[in-house]
Structures are given as C-alpha cells and as structure tokens.
Amino acid sequence: MNKSELVKQIADSADISQNEANKALKSLIETITGELSEGGRIDLVGFGSFSLKHRNARTGRNPSTGETIQIAAANVPSFKAGKALKDACNG
C-alpha cells in the first residue's frame, strides 16, 4: 500500500474527505519526526513505539573496492511493534 492508497483508506474508514485524511496523516508523520528529532519517544499502546537508537562509529568495507572506510556514528529511528499488532499479523 502506498501513501495515496493509505490516505484513501483512512478517508473511507473515518468518513472524511481525502484532503482531510491527507492533512491528518501529514500531521502524524511531522509529529513523530519532530519528537524523534528532539530525542523523544512515542508510545502507541497496542500498536507499538517509535524511538531513537544510537549506532556507534565503526569500520566498514567498500564492497566494490575492498577498501576499509570509517562509518560515522548516527542516531537511527526504531519501531517496536506492540502485542496487539504482532497478534494481528500472526493470527
């Protein structure tokens, strides 16, 4: 499912216009992005949680040349599925 299909599904499910559904989805994405960029965490009980994980600097290897390269430390977004979502996927 792509973004436009998701917006249509939200609009149909919530009985709102696609424009309103698009605004709501955009707002959700901006809110999650903003909270994570500030180092925060978002917990949606039953669905899952969004958080940041720190990845330390490390040495890697360029697969085409075999040359060793230094990979910088980074914060990466992480999502952990909640029990209800896991159960829905496996049931």
Secondary structure, DSSP 8 states (H G I E B T S, - for coil): --HHHHHHHHHHHHT--HHHHHHHHHHHHHHHHHHHHTT--EEETTTEEEEEEEE--EEEE-TTT--EEEE--EEEEEEEE-HHHHHHHH-
